[in-house]
Amino acid sequence: MERIIQVLRRFNYTETEAKVYMALLQNGIQTGYEVSKTSGVPRSKVYNALEMLVSRGVVVTTTGNKTVLYRAESIDRLSSLIQASVDEGIQELQQEAEKYTHAVDDEQIWKMTGYQCILDKCKEMIRASEKNLMIQIWQEELTEEVEKLLLEKEHKENIRLLVILYDRKEQYHTKLKHVYKHGFEEDKLQETGCRWLTVVTDEMEMLHASIRNSAVADAAYTKNASMVFFAKEYVQHDAYAIRMIDLFGEQMRERFGEDMEGVRDVFAIH
């Protein structure tokens, strides 16, 4: 019950109203006097709380033997009313915000911190993509929700999807059909000291995050055309290299070593 009361308070119900509602829900039809007893709310406050709950539609009344009786609506009914109120509030907010929103040429580079905040931004960008979506992602960040969003994009014919997946265990668990599997994760981790996440959508915006763990992560997000171009090229060239290794791996290993250490020494041009 305490947990439900806490949740109701998040949706603008007072603690008194929440206690009264729960008392009715648990004990069935009651008079105001009985509600005061079962909820622990003083009689001086219980009738105001009941009046508010009736006005919000979560408690209904009837009269029996000249006494007002109260009954709580079901949790499903309460949830529907809360959902309708939230939807109405969001719609009103969006309508009002349009009065203050001006189109701007946002070329700034914005810093983001917090693992969950970054992952939420990644999901937002995936949902919004319409033509092109490029992403470098590690197995740890390929959550069930992220994978579901990518699968939806993969099934759409009008979207070009490029996914590069990194997994230090080299198992690459995914339902996605078209994925570039990196294969040199340990080497990259030794070089960089962290995982990363890169998202480029519709050649219009990009996100690049450095992730040390689920508690320490920071990212840069921008619509700056030059930065978007560099991010797109970065992901594409990663895919180029993986594709060539997949096709000509045997010959390349003979020339550059089993771990391709010769390729990574880009300053040795002879």
Order of alpha helices (4+ residues) and beta strands (2+ residues): alpha-alpha-beta-alpha-alpha-beta-beta-alpha-beta-alpha-beta-alpha-beta-beta-alpha-beta-beta-beta-alpha-alpha
